[in-house]
Amino acid sequence: MTLPRAYEDQLVERAKSDADAFGELYDHYFGQIYRFVFSRLRDQDAAEDVTSEVFFKALRAIGRYKPSGHPFSAWLYQISVNAINDHYRSRKPTSSLDTAIAVADPARPVDDRVVDSAEAARIWEAIDDLPAQQRAAMTLKLGEDLKLAQIGEIMGKSEGAVKLLIHRGMIGVRVRLGVVATVEEKG
Amino acid sequence: MSWLGGWFDPELEELFRDEPELLQTAQRVRASRPDAAEADPRFRNRLRGQLLAEASRGHSRRGVRRWWRLGPAPIAWGGAAVGVVLIGATVLTFISNHPTDQTIVAISPISAQHAVSPNNVITVAFNQPMDKQAVESAVVIQPATKVSFSWNGNNLVISPVYHLTGNTPYTVTIGSKQHPIRSTSGVSATKPIAISFGTAPTPAAGPQSVTPTLVPSAAGENGVGGSLLFAPDGSVVSTAGLLPAASALATPTATATATPHGRSTPSPIPTPTPEGVQEPSVNGSLVAFPAGSPPVVLGPAATAVAYSPNGRAIGMAVDDGNGGSDIKVALTDGSQPSTLADSATPVTDLTWSSNDRLVYTDGSTIDAVDLSRRMSSLYSVADGGTITALDPGGAYAYIAPSSNTGGDLLNIAAGSDQVLQGAVTDVAFSGDGSTVAWVDESGSQSRLVVEAVGQNAPATVSTVDPAATVSDVTLDQDGGEAAYLSAGTSTAAQLVVAQLPSGAPLAIGTPANASGLALSPAGDQVAYVANEQTGAEVDRATVPGAGSARTASQLPAAANSALHAFVEAQVRDDITTLTELSGPGVDATSNTPPNLSRAYVISTYLGMQGAVSANIELIVDPDAAHAAARVAGEALTLSRQDGGAYLVTALDAQPLRDESSGPHVVEVRSSTDDGVTTLQVSFDSDLDPLTVAGAITVVDASGTTLQSNAVYDADSRTATVTIAKASAGVLTIEISTALGDVNGQTLAHAFTTRVGIGAQ
């Protein structure tokens, strides 16, 4: 759920000097950011480390934050993407996707679970293997359902550049999934 | 437009308009994304604490920090654990008027949590030595709670004198203009510390200890895998009991009795004596253990036994010597046995559908035979699964799946089925066949679930230890009580008898390695096999308070179950269940306030034509955006439908409002015994005992004020009102604003509710 923009802007402004206000921002966005980070790392310890990193970075940088017309969450995602990339640079995730699937919400519609865990693992391993920019764009689009404009804001790129990253990422996934010929003929 | 699992992204549709294979890949990626994982709440709270602590120091004055990491074991905040290091929690305030940076920081581990154990203490950690007297005198708890204070360094431990009330929102405020708090160095707070949390919905009734009263002989043994049940005369019957050879040889006849262990006159003993249990010298038999008299062998060992509805006959399945079972009937004393049918396969369960017809199963088929030996085939499992339980009355059966989830509750006559929720084990039916209970093991913790048979509205039953594994579930006659075993990882298994569907425990015991539980039809006795090193004894224990507790609801079990399932669905915003339990014209979804945290069923009564009225309090816990708990009163009417199920046919929910200060009624129960009606009114606050009796009035249906006597029990926060000669029907209980709590606050508004009492 998104906070009303005017209220959020006011809250962010207050958070620069009022810890209570920062706490309210944290309360609102923690779940969203943690889920995003966990979906990328699929390891609880790593997700907790990176989520901590994201919010401490946000706390330390909030004084310099200027509303840009995008939700505050876009800024948090931006920090998250960078922190995740830093994490990937330092080490590859060690847990399997099976772990993540095992904690899947049983309330999720059955249709959403039609892809079995083996294929799911294969697909997201393919995404993990993409170049960092493509991986980030793909994850924000297909993992978080963000708009292209929001992704652009998060990644500091134009909407067109994001489209290109996703297009290339999609081809890259198909290559890694073994449907090279079809894809490369198109590409 | 393309869809997969209901997903449609116009931006990707546009991007890949000319490349359908890429769009298809996008859909595969989207469909296979990992489901959202929820963070460990301890991590969430402690990170919050760290962040706000840093914020209070001026946003990043510190450099590199070491991130907090959860240890392998949860941190205990028990009353004795005052030495626990407060390594992080929710920072509550950072207030100071001191010119230097000596800000007061307070942290509590339970702040913003919604399921704090009622047995918890409230711990507040300060970052510097505080003026203890000033802090203690500034503590205000709502609902009013008598507490004691202790300190461990800079950590204040607030211990409730009794306990916290279950299923209740709490606010703890420390500091005010009248009672400012300050550190020993002179830093004083400029605004109060406010801690908000909610307690877990554990049963309100405190557990009572079972003092087992053993069957006098203590000689029954289920060494060959038998089970227990209660006979109509109150005897405990073992389907494979063992007796010494001398007595067993004299049976089965109506008059033959066993003389266990060579005693001529067995006498009750409080605990089993190892010497009293002998190695079995004969094979097991169907044995009745009457209370206070010697055991009686009723027949050969049976794989399944059931008493006829009129209590005159016993039906049993016994080994036919050829790998199958004989279906036999006999009088209840075991005499006049007669074989009705021979099953080629072993019969695993058996019940009576009427006084002259038995229904039985071998796990794959369900058949019936009547006393004239006419047989009929009722059902065959066609696509895997095993029939593991028959509903008494033979209307329903449970078919366990071949793997994990998806077990079916089969309506035998209709051939229709309904999936029981979760990974189902330990399915048990009430004696009247109206209620089914099971253990769902699909989650990380097992949970006890109950619902009215045929009504797809499961309700989770609170168990005494949510982390323990529940097993061996059994129900009484009308589904008002359950007995189960609760096995923790490091503690001995507990035998629990609890009310349904609330889960309020009536009795708890810790017999050695108990198994094979059985509840008496009235729920006032529990039998079990105690597996001692010296042998397995059939034991019987009384259930303290079962009689009065059972009359508390006086509602049909199906109504009680539907009511709790409905309210539970309101709290968790379960639209499907709300719709299923709502009658025509009832829009529960729109009329339920959003974001509920919890609810009380305050009172119920059975009205005309069997309609049930209930008064509910719906509650939203306080949070960062709203410092006070919000409540909404709700009145429900449930009406019986064709087939016995109950639906909510009227709903009147008031808008949410801030909860008033002062005490609140959380439950009103009634019971009648020997002409004396007892009303028990439970509160969320510690009351001033002197205000209780004078504030409570009871009025009968004609408007006459009844003479009553009220006694307040501080431990349970309950006023017990006794009325000598109340007529059966509806009573109105009125509580005036003279009722006060220990903080001197009075009931904000006069409270009135109606309760039904029976004609006993």
Chai-1 contact restraints between the chains, C-beta under 6 A:
chainA,res_idxA,chainB,res_idxB,connection_type,confidence,min_distance_angstrom,max_distance_angstrom,comment,restraint_id
A,A19,B,L52,contact,1.0,0.0,6.0,A-B,restraint_1
A,A19,B,A55,contact,1.0,0.0,6.0,A-B,restraint_2
A,A19,B,S56,contact,1.0,0.0,6.0,A-B,restraint_3
A,A19,B,F94,contact,1.0,0.0,6.0,A-B,restraint_4
A,F22,B,A55,contact,1.0,0.0,6.0,A-B,restraint_5
A,G23,B,L52,contact,1.0,0.0,6.0,A-B,restraint_6
A,E24,B,A624,contact,1.0,0.0,6.0,A-B,restraint_7
A,Y26,B,R48,contact,1.0,0.0,6.0,A-B,restraint_8
A,D27,B,A624,contact,1.0,0.0,6.0,A-B,restraint_9
A,F30,B,R44,contact,1.0,0.0,6.0,A-B,restraint_10
A,Y34,B,A39,contact,1.0,0.0,6.0,A-B,restraint_11
A,R35,B,A36,contact,1.0,0.0,6.0,A-B,restraint_12
A,F38,B,A37,contact,1.0,0.0,6.0,A-B,restraint_13
A,S39,B,P34,contact,1.0,0.0,6.0,A-B,restraint_14
A,E48,B,F43,contact,1.0,0.0,6.0,A-B,restraint_15
A,D49,B,W67,contact,1.0,0.0,6.0,A-B,restraint_16
A,S52,B,L47,contact,1.0,0.0,6.0,A-B,restraint_17
A,S52,B,W67,contact,1.0,0.0,6.0,A-B,restraint_18
A,F55,B,L51,contact,1.0,0.0,6.0,A-B,restraint_19
A,L59,B,L51,contact,1.0,0.0,6.0,A-B,restraint_20
A,R60,B,S60,contact,1.0,0.0,6.0,A-B,restraint_21
A,A100,B,P34,contact,1.0,0.0,6.0,A-B,restraint_22
A,V103,B,A37,contact,1.0,0.0,6.0,A-B,restraint_23
A,A104,B,D35,contact,1.0,0.0,6.0,A-B,restraint_24
A,D105,B,D35,contact,1.0,0.0,6.0,A-B,restraint_25
A,R108,B,D35,contact,1.0,0.0,6.0,A-B,restraint_26
A,D111,B,G5,contact,1.0,0.0,6.0,A-B,restraint_27
A,D112,B,G5,contact,1.0,0.0,6.0,A-B,restraint_28
A,V115,B,A31,contact,1.0,0.0,6.0,A-B,restraint_29
A,V115,B,S32,contact,1.0,0.0,6.0,A-B,restraint_30
A,A120,B,S32,contact,1.0,0.0,6.0,A-B,restraint_31
A,I123,B,V29,contact,1.0,0.0,6.0,A-B,restraint_32
A,I123,B,S32,contact,1.0,0.0,6.0,A-B,restraint_33
A,L142,B,V29,contact,1.0,0.0,6.0,A-B,restraint_34
A,L142,B,R30,contact,1.0,0.0,6.0,A-B,restraint_35
A,G143,B,R33,contact,1.0,0.0,6.0,A-B,restraint_36
A,L148,B,E11,contact,1.0,0.0,6.0,A-B,restraint_37
A,K163,B,L15,contact,1.0,0.0,6.0,A-B,restraint_38
A,M170,B,L22,contact,1.0,0.0,6.0,A-B,restraint_39
A,M170,B,T25,contact,1.0,0.0,6.0,A-B,restraint_40
A,V173,B,T25,contact,1.0,0.0,6.0,A-B,restraint_41
A,R174,B,T25,contact,1.0,0.0,6.0,A-B,restraint_42
A,T182,B,E21,contact,1.0,0.0,6.0,A-B,restraint_43
A,K186,B,E19,contact,1.0,0.0,6.0,A-B,restraint_44
